[in-house]
């Protein structure tokens, strides 16, 4: 990253991100007692993506962002009003095999509807991601945030989502979906659908900012100037609070980070895509009196979601996955559940995956169904945070570990950080 982000590089994503607190898991009986229904539909839409320009046709899920409570089980009805098949995946929701796209749920045809259950065991910031079948489609399709609130009170004054999206525009102003040739296109970034985003706050007001990188291909860094950005959660899982280095958050595609800030002054929100930094919005200090005489004291960690305190690496099942090559991997449009799994494991066993990137670019790996730890180089410990997405540098091998808590069949994904690169899939089974 350039001078505005002097200490940031892609490895910050791999090694600079917090520590998780731990408690007992939410009982399944709680989920069974709290149910709600929700209906969303994908349909044609438009956004103004160029200054003074006309609205650009896109596809989206119109309506309010989805907010629910930990312990609820959502009965989700999904409609497809697009002229193309749809596969929606709720990124970060662990242990929902009946909601797993392409394995438990076939692609949803144009004009069709389907319903499925989504158990919300964990609080956090998640993402309804329709990217599995959007590669190369006529128009890009927006993702939709999903926020699951903690049962306990969280000491903030406001809770705001910052959904960062990347668009590639042709000279005529039309948008190109990821997975297609982006030659002669210009990148444009939006926050919550706006090319110039403003968030107003009173002095000493504490904000919980839920940063989401909804780009399909690009590792992004978001920086709030002149404020301490205190990281509270990563990829939906609580972290031991820590200040973001230089106030910047580095997020892989699909990655999320929750941060607390105490509003102190009007400040720019900057975005770096690995090539240049650009302003994408502002935090504006209002003219009202300060909300309180001084900032709040440092916040305690967010309530735990109950991920395991220890992993048995000595007796773990070990699997190597080669990234950056299509060999043995399948594009989503041609994926079949009958293909052999990359591995099978028993419930309750730890699994170590060695991710070897053979591509000349960083490759993003995403694990469905479980969160994982990033292991130290000698497998003698792990970084003190949980992830569901990891960017692996070219020529590097990273090892991750997770406890196979949830039975069922789940996908694994990889994609290199190039707009035209294909998304590739395999799957694993917990029995």
PyMOL commands that set and color helices and strands:
alter all, ss='L'
color gray80, all
select helices_A, chain A and resi 3-5+10-15+28-33+97-99+131-133+245-247+332-334
alter helices_A, ss='H'
color red, helices_A
select strands_A, chain A and resi 35-47+56-60+66-69+73-80+89-91+113-119+124-129+144-149+158-169+175-176+186-191+197-201+206-213+220-224+230-234+237-243+248-251+256-262+267-272+277-285+317-323+330-331+343-345+350-357+363-367+373-374+389-392+397-403+408-416+424-430
alter strands_A, ss='S'
color yellow, strands_A
deselect
rebuild
show_as cartoon
